[in-house]
Amino acid sequence: MQHRDLYPALVTVLALLVYAWNFMSAGQARGKHKIQAPATTGHPEFERKLRVQENMIEQLIVFLPSLWIFCLTIQPLVGAALGLVFVIGRILYSAAYAADPAKRSLGFGLGIFPTLILLLGSLVGVIRLFLVDM
């Protein structure tokens, strides 16, 4: 196995670390503001951090399979580079949304556009491989 084949795995770990940071931040805000589970409302800081966590998991559901399918059917280095942009975008999104949700646009864009490229590229890659095998 070559190191370049491990880049998608590294990006996957980084994305999961961002998610872990998000759920720990939401948990800390829950404790700080004494919001008892299963409540999902209370102090605005907690609500913002909980929404960041929820949005991250919503994004991961599409991002992770798209990353791996793209890397397997198109090109692992390109997929990993797009994945790294996603990770940076999610960090920016998380920090901006927690501070002021109105300022989340840059991070959101840096997260969603690579995901869309990975998703569409995955579709193209799978169809291409089907056609090659025909």
C-alpha positions as CSV (number, residue, x, y, z in Angstrom):
1,M,0.0,0.0,0.0
2,Q,1.3,3.4,-0.9
3,H,1.0,6.5,1.3
4,R,-1.2,8.2,-1.2
5,D,-3.7,5.5,-0.7
6,L,-3.9,6.5,3.0
7,Y,-4.9,10.1,2.4
8,P,-8.6,9.4,2.3
9,A,-8.3,7.5,5.6
10,L,-6.5,10.5,7.1
11,V,-9.2,12.9,5.9
12,T,-11.8,10.6,7.3
13,V,-10.1,10.6,10.8
14,L,-9.8,14.4,10.6
15,A,-13.5,14.8,9.8
16,L,-14.5,12.5,12.6
17,L,-12.3,14.5,15.0
18,V,-14.1,17.7,14.0
19,Y,-17.4,15.8,14.7
20,A,-16.0,14.7,18.1
21,W,-15.1,18.4,18.9
22,N,-18.6,19.4,17.9
23,F,-20.4,16.9,20.2
24,M,-18.0,17.6,23.1
25,S,-18.7,21.4,22.7
26,A,-22.5,20.7,22.7
27,G,-22.1,18.6,25.8
28,Q,-20.0,21.2,27.6
29,A,-22.5,23.9,26.8
30,R,-25.3,21.6,28.1
31,G,-23.4,21.2,31.4
32,K,-22.4,24.9,31.6
33,H,-26.0,26.0,31.3
34,K,-27.4,23.1,33.3
35,I,-29.7,21.9,30.5
36,Q,-30.8,18.4,31.5
37,A,-31.2,15.7,28.8
38,P,-33.3,15.1,26.8
39,A,-34.0,18.9,26.5
40,T,-32.7,20.4,23.3
41,T,-33.6,24.0,24.0
42,G,-32.4,26.4,26.7
43,H,-29.5,28.9,26.5
44,P,-28.8,30.2,23.0
45,E,-25.1,29.2,23.3
46,F,-26.2,25.6,23.9
47,E,-28.7,25.7,21.1
48,R,-26.1,27.0,18.6
49,K,-23.6,24.3,19.6
50,L,-26.2,21.6,19.4
51,R,-27.2,22.7,16.0
52,V,-23.6,22.7,14.8
53,Q,-23.3,19.1,16.0
54,E,-26.5,18.1,14.3
55,N,-25.5,19.8,11.1
56,M,-22.1,18.1,11.1
57,I,-23.7,14.6,11.4
58,E,-26.1,15.5,8.6
59,Q,-23.1,16.5,6.4
60,L,-21.1,13.4,7.4
61,I,-23.8,11.1,6.1
62,V,-23.3,12.3,2.6
63,F,-19.6,13.2,2.8
64,L,-18.0,10.0,4.1
65,P,-19.5,7.6,1.5
66,S,-19.0,10.1,-1.3
67,L,-15.3,10.6,-0.3
68,W,-14.6,6.8,-0.3
69,I,-16.5,6.0,-3.5
70,F,-14.8,8.9,-5.3
71,C,-11.4,7.8,-4.1
72,L,-12.0,4.2,-5.2
73,T,-13.5,5.0,-8.6
74,I,-11.8,8.3,-9.6
75,Q,-8.6,9.4,-7.8
76,P,-7.6,9.1,-4.1
77,L,-5.4,12.2,-4.0
78,V,-8.1,14.5,-5.6
79,G,-10.7,13.0,-3.3
80,A,-8.5,13.5,-0.2
81,A,-7.8,17.1,-1.3
82,L,-11.5,17.8,-1.6
83,G,-12.1,16.1,1.7
84,L,-9.5,18.4,3.3
85,V,-11.4,21.4,2.0
86,F,-14.5,19.9,3.6
87,V,-12.8,19.5,7.0
88,I,-11.5,23.1,6.9
89,G,-14.9,24.3,5.9
90,R,-16.6,22.4,8.8
91,I,-14.1,23.9,11.3
92,L,-14.8,27.4,10.0
93,Y,-18.6,26.7,10.0
94,S,-18.5,25.4,13.5
95,A,-16.6,28.3,14.9
96,A,-18.7,30.9,13.0
97,Y,-22.1,29.3,13.8
98,A,-21.3,29.1,17.5
99,A,-20.4,32.8,17.6
100,D,-23.0,34.2,15.2
101,P,-25.1,31.9,12.9
102,A,-25.4,34.7,10.3
103,K,-21.6,34.4,9.6
104,R,-21.6,30.7,8.8
105,S,-21.8,31.0,5.0
106,L,-18.1,30.7,4.1
107,G,-17.7,27.5,6.2
108,F,-20.9,26.1,4.9
109,G,-19.8,26.7,1.3
110,L,-16.4,25.2,1.9
111,G,-18.1,22.1,3.3
112,I,-21.0,21.6,0.9
113,F,-19.3,22.2,-2.5
114,P,-16.5,19.6,-2.1
115,T,-19.2,17.2,-0.9
116,L,-21.3,17.8,-4.0
117,I,-18.2,17.3,-6.2
118,L,-17.4,14.1,-4.4
119,L,-21.0,12.8,-4.7
120,L,-21.4,13.6,-8.4
121,G,-17.9,12.3,-9.1
122,S,-18.7,9.1,-7.3
123,L,-21.7,8.6,-9.5
124,V,-19.6,9.3,-12.6
125,G,-16.9,6.9,-11.4
126,V,-19.3,4.1,-10.6
127,I,-21.1,4.4,-14.0
128,R,-17.8,4.6,-15.8
129,L,-16.7,1.3,-14.1
130,F,-20.0,-0.3,-15.0
131,L,-19.6,0.7,-18.6
132,V,-15.9,-0.6,-18.8
133,D,-17.1,-4.0,-17.5
134,M,-19.8,-4.3,-20.1
